[in-house]
């Protein structure tokens, strides 16, 4: 435990510029109607929240999140090509084009997915953590949850269950100030969201400036260690979204107060710049390495777009029906069976 | 397993207990399943036998019960989550319909969700409106989930075992009215007695009319069949056992022989099991149809407290007999 090494910091920079390039490209492709669909929730502005906290995990730990999931997927090392192909609903997408932007997952990375019902993934996180406890493993389940979800029943019930069963969950509230368009203080009686932990007897690690990856990491290290040994913890990441709730959110264009707020965050609390300043102040001239990471990100994302656009769309009835169920010898099917699905 | 009559509650308890002995990953969770010994006594003795790790009392948190089972199943456990009654499963409908039934699909087969939701279901005993539902068809609406609804002890035993062993999510309902009802069990000791998911059963043979039912409806259909036999009408009783998948092959075979059908269910009449079966019959068996298809279901009202009007709302054998007499 301790401070991140130079190699770690440089890698965080790589991850953060990759996410930003990926997300801004998604935004452009959506505007150009090359990515279709109605849901595309971008992680621009949130980068340090995911990068700093997941740096505290080991490979056997678990991660689950809501629908703002692209950044989480890329941090875990999912192939940007498969992620971009999923945005475009292609067969080569990580979910075969069945899930889209909100449903990225990778079993190989212990990434249990992005979920689209606010709070719906929280009991799933508790269940994944239960499996670890059940089998005597000390792996933690890092669970990202938006500020809005802290007001629904799933949050209350899941945190409470994690407390009574001592489940190793790191509940990270990504507080970006808004649940869709509703400010935290209009939605929550308790505006210091981490303090909701007290209601369930859960250890809170307080509020963290989640535009600063180093601060995020320092707290995450302690919180993960606590969760591994004892039980659930809550951390509140104070962050900001650069592209609204989702790409269809035009409030930032329409409302002066919101666009001024956005400019202020971008000018003073930009996570990539904060990390860059930190690296440069500690290690001097690393401009070349950073520039290389930036150039790589552009190339990787461009390649992902080329790959995704060249990929095939699912189009057959079999594509539609496949994976509704697991193929099973215990299921009796005849030509006249109804509602049996195909495997 | 000795060949003797046991109550359906006991048959379910045996199935669950045997599967827990067979596979350490099978565990039960729910309200009052451990220290209270189960509200319906299905998990009686489990806490002592299996311990707190595998017999887990939960708070009154249906949303969390529903969703936690999904996560645990994805991660490799085989949860059997009990909703004390199916009325409370409405609180978990999002977890059931959006996650248990869909995570496999929206991640294109990446995960399995081998879980069973058990829920006591049904009307009666003046339980009043909010505790008086038989809403199995609501849950059978969603592709990705299987729905099993046994009508007797042996079926409950074999169906629950298959549900626990299968890698798909299953909602398993247990008619409260059938819990105490004794019925035969498999003749031999057979821990591997399994009734395949989606396989229906002919509970009585007859050539004059087909009665299609599940769960408690099978009881009413069999009673009606005995009564009809005295008047010289032989009814065939098809117990579908599973609402999803539906064994329509069995219904079609019977209908080709009888050319007449009455559908019997405990559930409400609108957008119902009866509506679905009738639609499938007219689409696929039109040439065999000699009479209108009749449906016997609950009356289209919430259940009241007062006994006389409560019974008025419920289907029974006499209502089935009356429906048959309109078409034979």
Interface residues (C-beta under 8 A of the other chain):
Chain A: X62 X64 X95 X96 X97 X98 X99 X103 X105 X106 X107 X112 X113 X115 X117 X120 X121 X122 X123 X124 X125 X126 X127 X128 X129 X130 X131 X132 X134 X153 X154 X157 X158 X160 X161 X164 X165 X322 X323 X324 X325 X326 X328 X330 X331 X332 X333 X334 X335 X336 X337 X338 X339 X340 X341
Chain B: X27 X53 X56 X58 X59 X61 X63 X64 X65 X66 X67 X68 X69 X70 X71 X72 X73 X74 X75 X76 X77 X79 X94 X95 X98 X99 X103 X104 X105 X106 X107 X108 X109 X110 X111 X112 X140 X143 X144 X146 X162 X165 X166 X167 X168 X194 X196 X197 X198 X199 X244 X245 X246 X247 X248 X249 X252 X280 X284
